[in-house]
Amino acid sequence: MKAIYINAPGEVVVKETQIPVRKSGEALLKVLYGGICGSDLGSYKGTFAYFDYPRIPGHEFSAEIVEIDENSQGLKPGMIVTCNPYFNCGTCYSCSQGIVNACQDNHTMGCQMDGAFSEYITMPVERIYEGKGLDPKVLAAIEPFCISYHGVSRADVRPMEKVLVVGAGTIGILAAIAAKAKGAVVYISDVSEGKLKLAQSFGVDGTILNSSPMHFVNEVERITNGNGFDVTIEAVGLPSTFQNCIDAACFGGRVVVIGVGKKNLDFNFTLIQKKELNVFGSRNALKKDFIELIDLVKSGEILLDQIITDTYSLEDAPRAFEDFANNPGNMLKVMIDFRK
């Protein structure tokens, strides 16, 4: 079979490798679509914190079951599915408390272990979720939606609350969509006018062009009448965008950090005390997030296919990464088509 490797920063190759052999309790899957996410792009650029080279990237995908034993979930060959790509150890303190998404020894596909960007993969049966008839391309976008949905759930976003999402990439826009689904009034901020134009097409209530610190502060004060946002969501992974979220939150507000980065931030932490802020980390997602979102998208309430802006063939994967890296303002969710 063919698989995509990131050999080093800026170097993506497609090469032949062996089809994996499934073990007991596993299924053999034929990958249909795979989405390039921010962490994959960061791995390509050399900026992602959780990646070693060389490695097969990818943890957003849909697949067809090729081989599987009889199981309690009713999964059968021929079914179109997606999967939970976060492998928790099951024995650390977090796992013992049921917080498996924050496992202390977590291994996410395409990050700390080889990912799904190959024609065939094996997966433990308990990590496989039926797609319930969703288009395979849309189904491959469920995982990033789960990341955003989990963060919004961490903040306990409520109807009519004012929410600011900082970062209009895929995760940020999906967080905005999730917050809108909760009934919130949602604004999104970014340094890119192109990304903000894309965000507007998803029904956000307003945008803030983060062209300068002063402009950002003035816009926050104008929109919130000087009160600040009830919830701010960091979806970039930079010190400056975390600072934006702290500054833009109201007194008694909630701040959620989804973005992942490598840089440190030197800031006046007493602002957290002064505002009595609730600051939440949000890592990965849970099984219930996958199940709930598959049902939500299946209901037609959310048109997730709108998030997909570009599709490339498996052979064109190197160009897909290069194009995405060079055109981040014009490309949102980039898919690799593994079917041919």
C-alpha positions, -999 to +999 in steps of 0.1 A: +000+000+000+009+037-002+014+059+028+022+096+034+053+104+055+066+137+068+104+129+068+115+163+081+101+198+083+090+208+047+095+172+033+065+151+025+067+119+005+044+092-007+060+057-005+052+020-005+049+001+028+032-031+040-005-034+046-009-039+084-021-072+098-049-068+123-046-084+157-074-098+179-098-070+189-088-049+159-104-042+125-087-037+092-099-004+076-095+010+041-090+048+045-113+069+024-106+105+033-081+122+056-081+158+068-049+178+072-053+196+105-034+223+123-011+198+141-003+181+108+005+215+092+026+224+123+045+191+119+052+200+083+064+234+093+084+221+123+064+241+149+042+214+165+052+204+200+042+167+198+059+152+167+090+132+159+103+126+124+098+106+102+062+098+108+029+091+090+006+120+099-032+122+102-059+116+127-089+130+110-103+103+087-131+082+074-127+046+064-145+014+052-143-017+074-126-045+055-121-071+082-136-073+116-147-100+141-182-102+155-186-075+181-210-059+205-212-026+186-227-043+155-199-032+133-196-052+100-174-052+069-185-026+044-196-001+070-183+035+067-168+047+100-146+072+117-124+066+148-112+080+180-075+086+174-064+094+210-048+063+226-048+066+264-028+043+287-057+033+310-036+032+341-024+068+349-043+090+374-062+109+347-074+076+332-084+063+366-106+093+370-122+089+337-105+118+321-090+097+293-087+125+269-060+140+292-041+108+297-006+115+310+009+091+285-015+100+256-005+089+221-025+106+193-023+091+158-001+112+136+016+129+166+032+105+191+025+075+169+020+068+132-013+082+119-040+074+094-026+088+062-021+054+044-044+033+023-050+008+051-048+009+089-058-012+118-078+001+148-091-013+180-128-021+176-139+000+206-124+031+189-145+027+158-178+047+154-204+040+127-209+070+104-247+065+102-248+073+065-228+105+065-208+113+034-173+099+039-157+133+032-180+149+059-174+121+083-136+127+081-143+162+095-161+149+126-128+146+146-118+183+143-154+193+151-150+171+183-119+191+194-138+224+191-171+210+206-152+196+236-137+230+242-170+248+240-185+221+264-156+228+288-167+265+289-204+255+295-214+280+269-250+292+275-277+308+253-272+345+246-238+347+262-212+366+242-184+344+230-152+354+213-131+328+194-096+339+187-083+322+156-104+317+124-087+285+113-107+252+111-107+246+149-117+282+156-145+282+130-158+249+143-157+263+178-178+292+166-202+268+150-205+248+182-210+279+203-237+291+179-254+257+183-255+264+221-274+296+214-245+320+220-238+353+203-205+345+187-176+367+174-144+355+158-110+373+156-080+368+133-051+386+117-063+375+083-091+392+065-094+362+042-101+339+071-126+363+086-145+364+053-146+326+054-158+327+090-187+351+081-201+325+057-206+302+087-231+325+104-210+341+131-225+373+146-194+394+139-157+395+133-127+414+147-096+420+125-068+417+150-047+443+131-031+458+162-034+454+200-052+488+203-077+480+176-084+446+192-091+462+226-112+490+211-134+465+192-138+443+223-150+473+243-173+485+215-190+451+210-194+443+247-201+479+260-169+477+279-178+446+298-158+419+280-169+386+266-185+359+288-164+333+272-132+335+251-117+306+232-080+304+222-077+284+190-043+294+177-016+284+201+004+316+204+013+337+235-003+368+219-036+350+212-038+336+248-032+372+260-060+384+238-083+359+254-073+370+289-077+406+281-111+402+263-128+381+290-152+398+313-148+399+351-159+364+362-155+351+326-143+318+312-113+313+291-107+280+271-073+271+256-075+247+227-045+258+207-011+241+210+022+259+208+058+259+218+064+294+230+062+309+265+041+339+276+053+364+301+022+382+314+007+397+346-010+367+360-027+388+387-052+397+360-066+362+364-071+369+401-084+404+396-110+393+371-117+360+389-113+342+356-120+305+351-093+292+328-098+258+312-075+237+292-092+216+265-074+185+251-086+160+225-122+148+228-143+120+243-163+092+229-195+110+237-183+140+216-180+118+186-214+101+191-232+134+197-217+152+168-223+123+143-260+125+153-260+163+152-245+165+117-267+136+106-298+157+117-289+184+092-287+211+118-250+217+109-237+216+073-202+204+081-193+200+044-189+238+041-157+236+061-140+216+034-124+240+009-098+218-010-094+181-019-062+164-032-054+129-044-031+107-024-003+112-050-007+150-046-002+149-009+032+168-010+015+196-030-014+196-006+009+203+024+029+229+005-002+247-008-018+247+027+013+261+043+016+288+017-021+298+015-034+296+051-058+325+046-076+309+017-078+273+027-097+259+056-101+221+057-079+203+032-088+167+025-067+139+010-087+114-011-074+079-005-100+060-025-081+057-058 
